Amino acid sequence: MVLQYKLKSETRWKKYPGKSKLKYAVSKYDFRLLNEAKTKVLVPKSNYAKVMKRFRQIEFFKRR
């Protein structure tokens, strides 16, 4: 899975480098989750908490 982010004022999505490398607080960004091939959006534009919750759910069921 690929986690992408962008500032709420921007239009271009970037690959998520990690929480510690962000310039501003996570509340100033939009996040989304895509499959590995970047062909399907698993979680549309949302906040960090919602995207990470869904990411953990997918990982849990993938390993069951």
C-alpha angles and dihedrals in degrees: 000000000000123000115205132185141186138176111264090244095050130080103206122086119221133193111266110250097190136282095272093055096055117111096217137025117291090247089071092059137072118221136197137180125224134181119260094267091049091233099113130046108223095182119019123217109318143133124289097258095053094046093048092047091056091043090056092047092053092047092049095053093041090061097044 
